[in-house]
Amino acid sequence: MQFEGMTIGAIKRDGNRVEILVEHAIIVKNMDDAQSDTRWYGRGCLTIDDLFRNPDELPTFPATLDSADIRDNQMTYQGEISIPFEFHGNVGIILYINGHQTPLRFFGESMSFTLSGHEKYIEHI
C-alpha cells in the first residue's frame, strides 16, 4: 500500500483508541513469475490501541496524504507498507497531510490495518 495520494476520510478517537478511515489507497500487487505488477485501489481502517501520543488538532476531512511513516518497534516503513498488518509493542504512524504544516503523530501499543470490501483494479504497471 502506498501512502502518497492516499485519501483519509475521517479519524475517530475514542479514549485510548484511534481509527483512521482510509477512503482511497493505492495497492500494488505482484505475483511470482508474472511479467508485470498491477495497481489497485481500496478502502480500509488503520487502528491504533493503547495510545500514548495523540495530536490535539486534526485537519478537515477528507484529507490527502503526501506520505506517511509507520513504526514497528525498531523498524520504520517510509511511504509504503505491505498489507494487511498487525504490530505490537512500540508502534505508530506519522501522517504528512497535504496543506497541513504539522504532521499528525499517533503512537501506541498495537496497530493494525485491514481492507474493507474488495479492491478495484486500475492498471498493469
C-alpha positions in Angstrom: 0.0 0.0 0.0 1.4 3.4 -1.0 0.8 6.5 1.2 1.3 9.2 -1.4 -2.1 10.4 -2.6 -4.0 8.3 -0.1 -7.3 9.9 1.0 -8.2 9.8 4.7 -12.0 10.1 5.1 -12.0 10.6 8.9 -10.1 10.0 12.1 -12.2 8.7 15.0 -10.8 8.9 18.5 -12.3 7.1 21.5 -10.3 7.1 24.7 -7.0 5.4 24.1 -8.0 4.2 20.6 -7.9 5.8 17.2 -9.3 4.6 13.9 -8.0 6.2 10.7 -10.6 5.6 7.9 -8.9 5.2 4.6 -11.2 6.1 1.7 -8.8 5.6 -1.2 -5.5 3.7 -1.0 -3.2 2.6 -3.9 -2.2 -1.0 -3.7 0.4 -2.6 -5.8 0.2 -6.4 -6.2 2.9 -8.6 -7.6 2.7 -12.3 -8.4 5.6 -14.8 -8.7 6.5 -15.4 -12.3 4.3 -12.5 -13.6 5.9 -10.2 -16.1 4.2 -7.1 -14.6 2.7 -5.9 -11.4 -0.8 -4.5 -11.1 -2.2 -1.4 -9.4 -5.5 -1.4 -7.5 -7.3 0.9 -5.1 -9.2 0.0 -1.9 -10.6 1.2 1.4 -9.7 0.2 4.9 -9.2 1.0 8.6 -5.9 1.6 10.4 -6.5 1.1 14.2 -4.0 2.1 17.0 -4.8 1.0 20.6 -3.3 2.0 23.9 -2.3 5.4 22.6 0.4 7.3 24.4 0.7 10.0 21.8 -2.2 11.6 20.1 -2.3 15.0 18.3 -4.6 17.7 19.7 -5.7 19.2 16.4 -6.9 17.3 13.3 -7.3 18.7 9.8 -10.5 19.0 7.9 -11.5 15.7 6.2 -11.3 14.3 3.6 -7.6 14.9 3.5 -4.9 13.7 1.1 -1.5 12.4 2.3 1.8 13.5 0.9 3.4 10.5 2.7 3.4 8.6 6.0 5.9 6.7 8.2 4.9 3.6 10.1 6.9 2.5 13.1 7.0 -1.1 14.1 9.3 -1.2 17.2 12.8 -0.6 15.7 11.7 -0.7 12.0 10.3 2.3 10.1 8.5 1.9 6.8 8.5 5.1 4.8 6.0 5.8 2.0 4.6 2.3 1.7 3.9 -0.9 3.6 2.7 -4.5 2.9 -0.9 -5.1 4.0 -2.7 -6.4 5.9 -0.5 -6.0 9.0 -0.8 -6.3 12.8 2.1 -4.9 15.0 2.5 -4.9 18.8 5.0 -3.1 21.0 6.2 0.5 20.3 4.2 1.2 17.2 2.8 4.2 15.5 2.2 6.3 12.4 3.2 9.8 11.3 0.8 11.2 8.6 2.1 14.0 6.4 -1.1 15.7 5.2 -1.2 17.9 2.1 -1.7 21.5 3.1 -1.2 20.8 6.9 2.1 22.1 8.2 2.4 19.8 11.2 2.5 16.0 10.8 -0.1 14.0 12.8 1.6 11.6 15.1 -0.2 8.6 16.7 1.8 6.1 18.8 0.6 3.3 20.9 1.0 -0.4 21.9 -0.8 -2.1 19.0 -1.6 -1.2 15.4 -3.4 -3.0 12.6 -4.7 -2.3 9.1 -7.4 -4.3 7.3 -9.1 -3.7 4.0 -12.8 -3.4 3.8 -14.6 -4.7 0.8 -12.9 -5.7 -2.4 -10.0 -3.8 -4.1 -10.7 -2.4 -7.6 -8.3 -2.9 -10.5 -6.7 0.2 -12.0 -3.9 -1.0 -14.4 -0.9 -3.2 -15.2 2.4 -1.4 -14.4 
